[in-house]
Amino acid sequence: MNKLTTLRILAVIEATSFLALLVASVVKHSGGSEQGVSVLGPIHGVLFLAFCWSAIACAQTHKWPTKTTSLVLLGGVIPFGGYVVERHFANDADQ
């Protein structure tokens, strides 16, 4: 599996874990259980670090400009951003 494929997979998984963590946070602050946040928090943290590592590895391999690298990394901190990153590179792969 090449680095760009790994990045695309991690982008979707990280974005999904981020959204799950946001839902768990809303549940927690609505008077619900804190268990979701305590379980999903560390999982999302590891996935976020893996996504960042993968993005930097791709940037070095493909010699991305700083703007591209920054936008990809920004996709990891914005809800649904990982899905946008994955679609962007899927469109590049289709061409």
N, C-alpha and C positions, 0 to 999 in steps of 0.2 A: 504494500500500500504506500503510495507516495505521500509526501508531506501535505500537499494541498487537499487530498482526500481526507487525511486525518484531521486537518483543520476544519473542513466542512462538517465532518461527523461530530467533532467536539463542539462546534458552534451550535448545532442543534441540541445536543445533550445539555450543554451549559445553559442555553437559553431556556430550555424546559425546566431545568432544576432551579433556575432563577425565578421563573414564574411560580413554580411550586412553593418556593421559599416565601415569595410575596403573599401567596394565598395563606400559607401557614402563619405568617406574621399578622395578617388581618384577623385570622381566627383567634390567635393568641390575644390580640388587643381588643377583641370583641368579648372577652371573658371566657374564651374556650381554653383548650389545652395548650400548654407550652411545649408538649412533646414533639410536635411537628417541626418547630423551629430548632429544637436541640438536636434532632436527627438530620434534618435537611441542611442546616447551616454548615456543618463540617463537610458534608458531601458536596455541596455547591462550592465551598471554598477550594476543595481539591480540584474540582472540574474547572473552576475559573483559572486557577494557576496553570493547569494543563493547557487550557485554551490560550492563555497568554504566551506560554512557552512555545506552543505550536505556531502561533502567529509570528513570533519573533524568528523562529526557525525558517518559516516560509519567506519572511521578509529578506532574510540573509540569502537563502537559496535562490530566490527569484529576483533579487536586487530591486525590491519595491522602493519607490520614493517614500520619503518620510510621511507625506500626506496619506498615502495608501495605508501604511503601517498604522498610523494614528487612527484612521477611520475604522480599521479592522479592530483595533484594541478598544476603541470607543463602543463598538458593537457589543462588547462583552459586559459593559456596565449600563446599558440602556435596555429596558424590557423590550423584548422582541428583536433586539439588535442582532443577536446570533442568527436568527432566521433570515434577516436581510443579508448578513455576511454570506451565509450558505447559498442563498439565491444568486448573489452577485457572482460567486465563483462557479456555481452550476451553469450560469449563463455563459461564462467564459469557457467552460469545458465543452459546452455544446457547439461552440463556433469552430 
